[in-house]
Amino acid sequence: MPHEIVSFDEPKLQEYLGELVRKTVEDALNALLDAEADQIANAGRYERTDERQAYRSGHYRRGLTTTCGE
């Protein structure tokens, strides 16, 4: 009975894992920035309340450039 051998492309796997880590960190940082802006404005994005203290003009998602990629 022949044994099946599993092989993988290690450079491709490292590239995939690096992109996964970069994207996860980017999403986490953008979520933290959104939460901080909500706290400063005392309102969520596009939320209209009497307690609103500031505006979120010029906000956009930012990409993260690391050694793992952009």
C-alpha positions in Angstrom: 0.0 0.0 0.0 1.6 3.3 -1.1 2.0 6.1 1.4 0.7 9.5 0.3 3.2 12.3 0.7 1.9 15.7 1.4 4.1 18.5 0.0 3.7 22.3 0.0 5.4 25.3 -1.5 7.1 26.8 1.6 7.7 30.3 0.0 4.1 30.5 -1.1 3.0 29.5 2.4 5.2 32.1 4.0 3.8 34.7 1.6 0.2 33.7 2.4 0.9 33.8 6.2 2.7 37.2 5.9 -0.3 38.6 4.1 -2.7 37.2 6.6 -0.8 38.7 9.5 -0.5 42.1 7.7 -4.2 42.2 6.9 -5.2 41.2 10.5 -3.0 43.9 12.0 -4.3 46.5 9.5 -7.9 45.7 10.3 -7.2 45.8 14.1 -5.5 49.2 13.8 -8.3 50.7 11.7 -10.9 49.4 14.2 -8.9 51.0 17.0 -8.8 54.3 15.1 -12.6 54.1 14.4 -13.3 53.4 18.1 -11.1 56.3 19.2 -12.8 58.7 16.7 -16.2 57.5 18.1 -15.1 58.2 21.6 -13.7 61.7 20.8 -16.8 62.7 18.8 -19.1 61.0 21.4 -21.0 59.5 18.4 -20.5 56.9 15.8 -19.8 57.5 12.1 -22.8 59.2 10.5 -24.6 59.2 13.8 -26.5 62.4 14.7 -26.9 63.0 18.4 -27.2 66.0 20.6 -24.1 64.8 22.5 -21.9 64.9 19.4 -18.8 66.9 20.2 -16.8 66.8 17.0 -17.0 65.8 13.3 -15.1 63.1 11.5 -14.3 64.9 8.3 -11.6 63.4 6.0 -11.7 59.9 7.5 -10.7 57.0 5.2 -9.3 53.5 5.7 -5.6 53.5 5.5 -3.4 50.7 4.2 -0.6 49.3 6.2 2.9 48.9 4.6 5.1 46.4 6.3 8.0 44.2 5.4 5.3 41.6 4.6 3.8 43.8 2.0 1.4 46.6 1.4 
